[in-house]
Amino acid sequence: MSLFKRMSQVFQQKANAALNKAEDPTQALDLSYQKMLENLQQVRRSIADVLTSQKRLEAQQATLSAQYDKLQGQARQALQQGQEDLARTALTRATTVKSQIDQLTPQIEQLKTQEQSLEGTGQQLQAKLELFRSQKDTMKAQYTAAKASTNAMEGLTGLSENMTDVSMMIDRAQDKITGLQARAAAVSELADSGVLDNLAIGSAARDDIEAKLRAGSTDSNVDYQLEAMKAQMGIGSGQSSPQKGVGAGSEDTMVIRITGDSVYELPVSVKPALDSLDEALDAAITQNDPDSFSKSTDELIKLIHAAGKELPSSDLRPSDLVVPSHDMTIEQAKKMLEEEPHE
């Protein structure tokens, strides 16, 4: 399935190239610095929360201490008045308050320890942040300088992408000029020899070839319809076992991506029909026949929609094949194939 495999390689190549171009070291450094700032801010918020809790407990302890002193005074006053029972009640309450005060003391000390620890962590993070900021600025400057130097040297030596494109355009233009000159010389020689004067020469042969091509196209269309009908009815192909997909689908299925569209899972029983359409598309591109290419593409999309199941966007399985969309022109297909990776 040469055409589909070649399109799959082009698709994977473009995806990798897009990811590589999207990576920017300067942006990565800025993002890391922003993350460190957020961590420092979080530590500062934690320090504020711990200090707030500490102050709240200290205020509560101060209130209880005042209440304890008041109860002690009331007990002395009751004894002076000879009310021993009232003094006992006041001392009982004072004992309870003293117990609460004693319980708050270790909690306050613990919060103070946590605050000191967080302040130390914040100071270390602040120092690390300042160091990273200077390193970040230096690395960004080095990257910018290296990139500018590389671009300048590539432009000077002709290795830059723009210069390569210009050289390739010049080479292609020279090839076309040479080809047109050779064709002009050939036509001139034929015209001088008188061969082109007889317009009927070869007409019978052309009619015979045209009839064979038409018959082959009809047979291919019938084979496609037969295989598509088998796939819709769940009937296996009578040919030898089809080759398994390349790690994407299961042993009985294959994953196919329509260029610029959705991804479908199809049974491998439709592979003979796909092979037939692959040959038809390849022949249309070779013969530069837009009508045959468009017709074969429409039949291909109908087969995938009829025999396949559309996969959700969350399904990240790799595609076994990438096929042209229904609106792809033959010129777009040629351009895409010209960009296929070379082994």
C-alpha positions as CSV (number, residue, x, y, z in Angstrom):
1,M,0.0,0.0,0.0
2,S,2.8,2.4,-1.1
3,L,0.7,5.6,-1.5
4,F,-0.9,5.4,1.9
5,K,2.4,4.4,3.6
6,R,4.2,7.3,2.0
7,M,1.4,9.7,3.1
8,S,1.7,8.3,6.7
9,Q,5.4,9.0,6.7
10,V,4.8,12.6,5.5
11,F,2.2,13.1,8.2
12,Q,4.6,11.8,11.0
13,Q,7.5,13.9,9.7
14,K,5.4,17.1,9.7
15,A,4.2,16.4,13.3
16,N,7.8,15.9,14.6
17,A,9.0,19.0,12.7
18,A,6.2,21.1,14.3
19,L,7.1,19.9,17.8
20,N,10.8,20.7,17.3
21,K,10.0,24.2,16.0
22,A,7.6,24.9,18.9
23,E,10.4,24.2,21.5
24,D,12.0,27.5,22.6
25,P,14.7,27.4,25.4
26,T,14.1,31.1,26.3
27,Q,10.4,30.3,27.0
28,A,11.4,27.2,29.0
29,L,13.7,29.3,31.2
30,D,11.0,32.0,31.8
31,L,8.5,29.3,32.7
32,S,10.9,27.7,35.2
33,Y,11.5,31.1,36.8
34,Q,7.8,31.7,37.0
35,K,7.3,28.4,38.8
36,M,10.0,29.3,41.3
37,L,8.4,32.6,42.0
38,E,5.1,30.9,42.6
39,N,6.8,28.5,45.1
40,L,8.3,31.4,46.9
41,Q,5.0,33.1,47.1
42,Q,3.4,30.0,48.5
43,V,6.1,29.8,51.2
44,R,5.4,33.4,52.2
45,R,1.7,32.7,52.4
46,S,2.4,29.7,54.6
47,I,4.5,31.9,56.9
48,A,1.7,34.4,57.2
49,D,-0.8,31.6,58.0
50,V,1.4,30.1,60.7
51,L,2.1,33.6,62.2
52,T,-1.7,34.3,62.2
53,S,-2.4,31.1,64.1
54,Q,0.4,31.8,66.6
55,K,-0.9,35.3,67.3
56,R,-4.4,33.9,67.7
57,L,-3.2,31.4,70.4
58,E,-1.2,34.1,72.1
59,A,-4.2,36.3,72.3
60,Q,-6.3,33.4,73.7
61,Q,-3.5,32.7,76.2
62,A,-3.5,36.3,77.4
63,T,-7.2,36.3,77.8
64,L,-7.0,33.1,79.9
65,S,-4.2,34.6,82.0
66,A,-6.3,37.6,82.8
67,Q,-9.2,35.4,83.7
68,Y,-6.9,33.3,86.0
69,D,-5.6,36.4,87.8
70,K,-9.2,37.6,88.3
71,L,-10.3,34.2,89.8
72,Q,-7.3,34.3,92.1
73,G,-8.3,37.7,93.4
74,Q,-11.9,36.7,93.8
75,A,-10.7,33.7,95.9
76,R,-8.7,36.0,98.2
77,Q,-11.6,38.4,98.6
78,A,-14.0,35.5,99.5
79,L,-11.6,34.3,102.2
80,Q,-11.4,37.8,103.6
81,Q,-15.2,37.8,103.9
82,G,-15.2,34.4,105.5
83,Q,-16.9,32.7,102.4
84,E,-14.7,29.6,102.1
85,D,-17.0,27.7,99.8
86,L,-17.0,30.7,97.3
87,A,-13.3,30.8,97.5
88,R,-13.0,27.1,96.8
89,T,-15.3,27.6,93.7
90,A,-13.1,30.4,92.4
91,L,-9.9,28.4,92.9
92,T,-11.4,25.4,91.1
93,R,-12.2,27.5,88.1
94,A,-8.8,29.1,88.3
95,T,-7.2,25.6,88.2
96,T,-9.2,24.8,85.0
97,V,-8.1,28.0,83.4
98,K,-4.4,27.3,84.4
99,S,-4.6,23.9,82.7
100,Q,-5.9,25.5,79.5
101,I,-3.0,28.1,79.7
102,D,-0.5,25.3,80.1
103,Q,-1.9,23.4,77.1
104,L,-1.6,26.5,74.8
105,T,2.1,27.1,75.7
106,P,3.6,24.1,73.7
107,Q,1.2,24.8,70.8
108,I,2.5,28.4,70.6
109,E,6.1,27.2,70.8
110,Q,5.5,24.7,68.0
111,L,4.1,27.4,65.8
112,K,7.1,29.6,66.5
113,T,9.4,26.7,65.4
114,Q,7.4,26.2,62.2
115,E,7.5,29.9,61.4
116,Q,11.3,29.9,61.9
117,S,11.7,26.9,59.7
118,L,9.5,28.4,56.9
119,E,11.4,31.7,57.1
120,G,14.7,29.7,56.6
121,T,13.2,27.9,53.7
122,G,12.0,31.1,52.2
123,Q,15.4,32.7,52.5
124,Q,17.1,29.8,50.8
125,L,14.5,29.8,48.0
126,Q,14.9,33.6,47.6
127,A,18.7,33.2,47.3
128,K,18.2,30.3,44.8
129,L,15.7,32.4,42.8
130,E,18.2,35.4,42.6
131,L,20.9,33.0,41.4
132,F,18.7,31.4,38.8
133,R,17.5,34.8,37.5
134,S,21.0,35.9,36.7
135,Q,21.8,32.5,35.2
136,K,18.5,32.7,33.2
137,D,19.4,36.1,31.7
138,T,22.9,34.9,30.9
139,M,21.6,31.7,29.2
140,K,19.0,33.6,27.2
141,A,21.6,36.0,26.0
142,Q,23.9,33.1,25.0
143,Y,21.1,31.4,23.2
144,T,20.1,34.6,21.3
145,A,23.8,35.3,20.4
146,A,24.4,31.7,19.3
147,K,21.2,31.6,17.2
148,A,22.1,34.9,15.5
149,S,25.6,33.7,14.8
150,T,24.3,30.5,13.4
151,N,21.8,32.2,11.1
152,A,24.5,34.6,9.9
153,M,27.0,31.9,9.1
154,E,24.4,29.7,7.4
155,G,23.4,32.7,5.2
156,L,27.1,33.4,4.5
157,T,27.9,29.8,3.5
158,G,24.6,29.1,1.7
159,L,23.4,26.5,4.3
160,S,20.4,28.5,5.5
161,E,16.9,27.3,4.7
162,N,16.2,30.3,2.5
163,M,19.4,29.9,0.5
164,T,18.7,26.2,0.1
165,D,15.3,26.9,-1.3
166,V,16.7,29.4,-3.7
167,S,19.3,26.9,-4.9
168,M,16.7,24.2,-5.3
169,M,14.5,26.6,-7.3
170,I,17.4,27.5,-9.5
171,D,18.2,23.8,-10.1
172,R,14.5,23.0,-10.9
173,A,14.3,26.0,-13.2
174,Q,17.4,24.9,-15.0
175,D,16.0,21.3,-15.4
176,K,12.8,22.7,-16.9
177,I,14.7,24.9,-19.3
178,T,16.9,22.0,-20.4
179,G,13.8,19.8,-20.8
180,L,11.9,22.4,-22.8
181,Q,14.9,23.0,-25.0
182,A,15.3,19.2,-25.7
183,R,11.6,18.9,-26.5
184,A,11.7,21.9,-28.8
185,A,14.6,20.3,-30.6
186,A,12.8,17.0,-30.9
187,V,9.6,18.5,-32.2
188,S,11.5,20.6,-34.7
189,E,13.3,17.5,-35.9
190,L,10.0,15.6,-36.3
191,A,8.4,18.5,-38.1
192,D,11.4,18.6,-40.5
193,S,11.2,14.9,-41.2
194,G,7.4,15.0,-41.9
195,V,6.4,12.5,-39.3
196,L,3.9,14.9,-37.7
197,D,2.1,15.4,-41.0
198,N,0.1,12.2,-40.7
199,L,-2.4,12.8,-37.9
200,A,-3.9,9.3,-38.3
201,I,-0.8,7.5,-37.3
202,G,-1.3,5.6,-34.0
203,S,-5.0,6.3,-33.7
204,A,-5.9,2.6,-33.8
205,A,-3.3,1.8,-31.2
206,R,-4.6,4.7,-29.0
207,D,-8.2,3.5,-29.3
208,D,-7.1,0.0,-28.3
209,I,-5.1,1.2,-25.3
210,E,-8.0,3.4,-24.2
211,A,-10.4,0.5,-24.4
212,K,-8.1,-1.7,-22.2
213,L,-7.7,1.1,-19.7
214,R,-11.4,1.6,-19.5
215,A,-12.0,-2.1,-19.0
216,G,-9.3,-2.2,-16.3
217,S,-11.0,0.7,-14.5
218,T,-14.3,-1.1,-14.7
219,D,-12.9,-4.3,-13.2
220,S,-11.2,-2.3,-10.4
221,N,-14.5,-0.6,-9.6
222,V,-16.3,-3.9,-9.4
223,D,-13.7,-5.4,-7.1
224,Y,-13.9,-2.4,-4.8
225,Q,-17.7,-2.6,-4.6
226,L,-17.5,-6.4,-3.9
227,E,-15.0,-5.9,-1.1
228,A,-16.9,-3.0,0.4
229,M,-20.1,-5.0,0.4
230,K,-18.3,-7.9,2.1
231,A,-17.0,-5.5,4.8
232,Q,-20.5,-4.1,5.4
233,M,-22.0,-7.6,5.7
234,G,-19.1,-8.9,7.9
235,I,-18.1,-11.5,5.4
236,G,-14.3,-12.3,5.4
237,S,-12.2,-12.0,2.2
238,G,-11.6,-15.2,0.3
239,Q,-8.0,-14.2,-0.3
240,S,-5.0,-15.0,1.8
241,S,-4.8,-13.5,5.3
242,P,-4.2,-9.8,5.1
243,Q,-1.1,-8.4,6.7
244,K,-1.5,-7.0,10.2
245,G,-1.4,-3.3,11.0
246,V,1.8,-1.8,12.3
247,G,1.1,-1.8,16.0
248,A,-1.9,0.5,15.9
249,G,-5.0,-1.7,15.6
250,S,-5.6,-5.3,16.8
251,E,-5.0,-8.4,14.7
252,D,-8.4,-7.9,13.1
253,T,-8.5,-4.1,12.8
254,M,-6.4,-1.3,11.4
255,V,-6.4,2.5,12.2
256,I,-6.7,4.9,9.2
257,R,-6.5,8.7,9.4
258,I,-8.1,10.8,6.7
259,T,-5.8,13.8,6.0
260,G,-7.2,16.9,7.9
261,D,-10.2,14.9,9.1
262,S,-11.0,12.1,11.6
263,V,-9.5,8.7,12.5
264,Y,-11.3,5.5,11.8
265,E,-10.9,1.8,12.9
266,L,-11.6,-0.7,10.1
267,P,-11.5,-4.4,9.8
268,V,-8.5,-5.8,7.9
269,S,-11.0,-7.6,5.6
270,V,-11.3,-4.3,3.6
271,K,-7.5,-4.4,2.8
272,P,-8.0,-5.8,-0.7
273,A,-10.4,-3.0,-1.5
274,L,-7.9,-0.5,-0.1
275,D,-5.2,-2.0,-2.2
276,S,-7.3,-1.6,-5.3
277,L,-8.1,2.0,-4.5
278,D,-4.4,2.6,-3.7
279,E,-3.4,1.4,-7.1
280,A,-6.1,3.5,-8.8
281,L,-4.9,6.6,-7.0
282,D,-1.3,5.9,-7.8
283,A,-2.2,5.4,-11.4
284,A,-4.2,8.6,-11.5
285,I,-1.3,10.6,-10.0
286,T,1.2,9.0,-12.5
287,Q,-1.1,9.8,-15.5
288,N,-2.0,13.2,-14.1
289,D,-5.7,12.4,-14.3
290,P,-7.6,14.7,-11.9
291,D,-11.0,13.1,-12.6
292,S,-9.9,9.6,-11.9
293,F,-8.1,10.8,-8.7
294,S,-11.2,12.6,-7.5
295,K,-13.5,9.6,-8.2
296,S,-11.1,7.1,-6.5
297,T,-10.8,9.5,-3.5
298,D,-14.6,9.7,-3.1
299,E,-14.9,5.9,-3.3
300,L,-12.1,5.6,-0.7
301,I,-13.9,7.9,1.8
302,K,-17.2,6.1,1.2
303,L,-15.5,2.8,2.0
304,I,-14.0,4.1,5.2
305,H,-17.2,5.6,6.4
306,A,-19.2,2.5,5.5
307,A,-16.9,-0.1,6.9
308,G,-15.1,1.8,9.7
309,K,-15.9,3.3,13.1
310,E,-14.8,6.8,13.9
311,L,-12.5,7.0,16.9
312,P,-12.8,9.7,19.6
313,S,-10.2,12.5,19.8
314,S,-9.0,11.0,23.1
315,D,-7.8,7.9,21.3
316,L,-4.1,8.5,20.8
317,R,-3.2,5.3,18.9
318,P,-0.9,5.8,16.0
319,S,-2.3,5.5,12.5
320,D,-1.5,2.5,10.3
321,L,-2.3,4.5,7.2
322,V,-2.9,8.2,6.2
323,V,-5.2,8.6,3.2
324,P,-6.2,11.7,1.2
325,S,-9.4,13.6,2.1
326,H,-12.3,13.8,-0.3
327,D,-11.5,17.5,-1.2
328,M,-7.7,16.9,-1.8
329,T,-6.7,17.8,-5.3
330,I,-4.2,15.8,-7.4
331,E,-1.8,18.8,-7.2
332,Q,-1.9,18.8,-3.4
333,A,-1.3,15.1,-3.4
334,K,1.7,15.5,-5.7
335,K,3.1,18.3,-3.5
336,M,2.7,16.2,-0.4
337,L,4.4,13.2,-1.9
338,E,7.3,15.4,-3.0
339,E,7.9,16.2,0.6
340,E,8.0,12.5,1.8
341,P,11.1,11.6,3.9
342,H,13.9,9.8,2.1
343,E,15.5,6.7,3.8
